[in-house]
Amino acid sequence: MSRLHLTFNCKGDTLAGTLDTAPSTTGLLLVSGGNELRSGAFGGQAALAARIAKAGFPVFRYDRRGVGDSEGENKGFERSKSDIHAAREAFQAIVPTLDRIVAFGNCDAASALMLGGGALCDGLILSNPWTIEDTSDDTPPPEAVRARYAEKLKNPKEIWRLVSGGVNIRKLVGGLRQASKGRVAPSGLAERMRAGIEGFSGPVHILLASEDRTAQVFDGAWPKDDERVQRCEGATHAYVEDHARFWLEKQILAALRA
């Protein structure tokens, strides 16, 4: 196994990519979320790529246009379909033995894959998809508030705080009012994401970190009977907890081996 750095073309702009080599004919395309470099926050994507490659699967990462080492204008995740297509083609070209490419994206990278109808990949691993359109409202969704209170009621210290007067009653009432609300109506973005993967014929895995607000908002807007959804309890957005990191890696490897 080795790590190779290369460039490829996307609509006339030169994009930077990184390949972790491995022998399998199934490869993993890592799509970065936000404006993150292909290395990921604190090198998280690079470390994940190394572990997946060590397990036998080649991994390709890249910086989309206008991000990191890539040329061009950063048009945001909603207009990054061409970047994903170009990265997939570059991956196939440099590893011609590939007969299957599975894409993984966290946050708005997952949303980009959904909006792009799977972006010509053979399988999708969608983690904590971003569905929030109004970022001016910091009020957690009812599902998130209910989950928080349910967790607190399991903690004897929190119960003692409540009975001993250590809880802000005004804040508690506000929280209970928010928790009592029904399901949040799906955003226009969520509806477009749902429509985007409706016709996708490959396997789809939706992974949610239980402690992540982005995942909680998605969960509140997504059909509850979707059997493709899997949850990691106690995990935050980037799966930095030891158990969450192992869980995420296990889910990715299972999708690659399927």
C-alpha positions in Angstrom: 0.0 0.0 0.0 1.1 3.5 -0.7 -0.2 7.1 -0.9 -0.1 8.9 -4.2 -0.8 12.6 -4.9 -2.2 13.6 -8.3 -4.2 16.1 -10.2 -7.2 15.8 -12.6 -9.5 18.0 -14.6 -13.0 19.3 -13.9 -14.5 21.6 -16.5 -11.1 23.2 -17.3 -9.9 23.5 -13.7 -7.2 21.4 -12.1 -8.2 19.6 -9.0 -6.0 17.9 -6.4 -6.5 14.3 -5.4 -4.9 11.6 -3.1 -5.1 7.9 -3.7 -4.4 5.3 -1.0 -3.6 2.1 -2.9 -5.0 -1.4 -2.1 -5.7 -4.5 -4.1 -9.5 -4.8 -4.0 -11.6 -4.1 -7.1 -14.0 -2.2 -4.9 -12.9 1.4 -4.0 -14.1 4.1 -1.7 -14.5 7.7 -2.9 -14.3 10.1 0.1 -16.2 13.3 -0.5 -15.3 16.1 1.9 -18.0 18.2 3.6 -18.2 21.9 4.1 -15.1 23.7 2.8 -12.7 21.1 4.4 -9.6 20.0 2.6 -9.4 16.4 1.5 -7.4 15.6 4.6 -10.5 16.3 6.7 -10.7 18.1 10.1 -7.6 17.3 12.1 -6.5 14.8 9.4 -9.6 12.7 10.0 -10.3 11.8 6.4 -6.6 11.0 5.7 -6.5 8.7 8.8 -9.8 7.0 7.7 -8.4 6.5 4.2 -5.3 4.8 5.6 -7.3 2.4 7.7 -9.7 1.5 4.9 -6.7 0.9 2.5 -5.0 -1.2 5.1 -8.2 -3.4 5.1 -7.7 -3.9 1.4 -9.8 -1.2 -0.3 -8.3 1.6 -2.4 -9.5 5.1 -1.3 -9.6 8.3 -3.4 -9.9 11.8 -1.8 -10.0 15.2 -3.5 -10.4 18.9 -3.0 -13.4 20.2 -4.9 -13.1 23.4 -7.0 -12.0 26.4 -5.1 -11.0 24.4 -2.0 -7.5 23.5 -0.8 -5.1 22.8 -3.6 -7.7 22.8 -6.3 -8.3 25.6 -8.9 -11.6 27.2 -9.8 -14.5 28.8 -8.0 -16.0 27.2 -4.8 -19.7 27.0 -5.7 -20.8 25.2 -2.6 -22.0 21.6 -2.0 -25.3 22.1 -3.9 -23.4 22.7 -7.1 -20.6 20.2 -6.7 -22.0 17.3 -8.8 -19.5 17.9 -11.6 -16.6 17.8 -9.1 -17.8 14.4 -7.7 -18.2 13.1 -11.3 -14.7 14.2 -12.2 -13.3 12.6 -9.1 -15.0 9.4 -9.8 -13.7 9.3 -13.3 -10.2 10.1 -12.1 -10.4 7.3 -9.5 -11.5 4.8 -12.2 -8.7 6.0 -14.6 -5.9 5.6 -12.1 -7.2 2.3 -10.8 -8.6 0.7 -14.0 -9.2 -2.6 -12.2 -12.1 -1.1 -10.2 -15.5 -2.6 -11.0 -17.3 -0.9 -8.1 -17.0 2.5 -6.5 -18.8 3.3 -3.2 -19.0 7.0 -2.1 -18.9 8.2 1.5 -19.9 11.7 2.5 -20.5 13.3 5.9 -22.7 16.4 6.4 -23.2 18.4 3.3 -21.0 16.0 1.3 -23.8 13.4 1.9 -26.3 16.0 0.8 -24.3 16.6 -2.4 -24.3 12.9 -3.2 -28.0 12.8 -2.7 -28.7 15.9 -4.8 -26.5 14.4 -7.5 -28.5 11.2 -7.7 -25.6 9.2 -6.5 -23.1 10.9 -8.8 -22.6 7.8 -10.9 -21.3 5.7 -8.0 -22.3 2.1 -7.3 -23.2 2.6 -3.6 -23.6 5.4 -1.1 -22.7 5.8 2.5 -24.5 9.0 3.7 -23.5 10.2 7.1 -25.4 13.0 9.0 -26.9 14.6 5.9 -27.3 18.3 6.0 -30.9 19.5 5.6 -30.8 22.8 7.5 -31.7 25.8 5.3 -32.4 28.5 7.9 -29.2 28.8 9.9 -30.4 31.9 11.7 -32.5 29.7 14.1 -30.4 28.0 16.7 -33.4 26.3 18.4 -32.8 22.5 18.5 -35.5 20.4 16.8 -38.1 18.7 19.0 -36.5 15.3 18.5 -33.2 16.7 19.8 -34.7 18.2 22.9 -36.7 15.0 23.7 -33.5 12.9 23.3 -31.6 15.3 25.6 -34.2 15.1 28.3 -34.5 11.4 28.0 -30.7 11.1 28.5 -30.8 13.4 31.5 -33.5 11.4 33.2 -31.1 8.4 33.2 -28.6 10.4 35.2 -29.2 10.5 39.0 -27.2 13.7 39.3 -29.6 15.5 36.9 -32.6 14.2 38.8 -31.1 15.6 42.1 -30.5 19.0 40.4 -34.2 19.1 39.5 -35.5 18.2 42.9 -33.0 20.4 44.8 -33.8 23.5 42.8 -30.6 23.5 40.7 -32.4 23.7 37.4 -33.5 27.0 35.7 -37.3 26.5 35.7 -37.8 29.1 32.9 -35.4 27.3 30.7 -36.9 23.9 31.6 -40.4 25.1 30.7 -39.1 26.4 27.4 -37.4 23.1 26.7 -40.5 21.1 27.5 -42.6 23.3 25.3 -40.1 22.7 22.4 -40.1 19.0 23.1 -43.8 18.8 23.0 -44.0 20.0 19.4 -44.6 17.5 16.5 -42.3 16.5 13.8 -40.6 19.3 11.8 -41.8 19.7 8.3 -39.2 18.6 5.8 -37.2 21.5 4.3 -37.1 22.1 0.6 -33.5 20.8 0.7 -34.6 17.6 2.3 -37.2 17.0 -0.3 -34.7 17.6 -3.1 -32.3 15.2 -1.5 -35.1 12.6 -1.2 -36.0 13.1 -4.9 -32.3 12.9 -5.8 -31.8 9.4 -4.6 -35.3 8.1 -5.4 -34.1 6.5 -8.6 -30.7 5.4 -7.4 -30.5 1.6 -7.8 -27.4 0.9 -5.7 -27.3 0.2 -2.0 -27.7 3.2 0.3 -26.5 3.3 3.9 -27.6 6.3 6.0 -25.5 6.7 9.2 -26.6 9.0 12.0 -24.6 10.1 15.1 -27.1 10.4 17.9 -25.5 13.4 19.6 -25.2 15.4 16.4 -27.7 18.2 15.8 -27.3 17.9 12.0 -28.2 14.2 12.3 -31.1 15.0 14.7 -32.6 17.6 12.3 -32.3 15.1 9.4 -33.9 12.3 11.5 -36.8 14.6 12.3 -37.5 15.3 8.6 -36.8 11.8 7.2 -39.3 8.9 7.1 -39.1 6.9 10.3 -39.6 3.6 8.5 -36.5 3.9 6.3 -34.7 0.7 7.0 -31.5 2.1 5.5 -30.9 4.3 8.6 -28.5 3.2 11.2 -27.6 5.1 14.4 -24.5 5.3 16.5 -25.4 6.1 20.1 -23.2 8.6 21.9 -21.5 9.7 18.7 -20.9 13.3 17.7 -20.7 14.8 14.2 -17.2 13.6 13.3 -17.3 10.3 15.2 -14.3 11.3 17.2 -15.2 9.0 20.2 -13.3 5.7 20.1 -16.5 3.6 20.0 -17.9 5.8 17.3 -14.8 5.8 15.1 -14.8 1.9 15.3 -18.5 1.8 14.5 -18.1 4.1 11.5 -15.2 2.1 10.1 -17.2 -1.1 10.6 -20.1 0.3 8.6 -17.9 1.5 5.8 -16.1 -1.8 5.5 -19.4 -3.7 5.6 -20.7 -1.6 2.7 -17.5 -2.2 0.7 -17.6 -6.0 1.3 -21.3 -6.4 0.4 
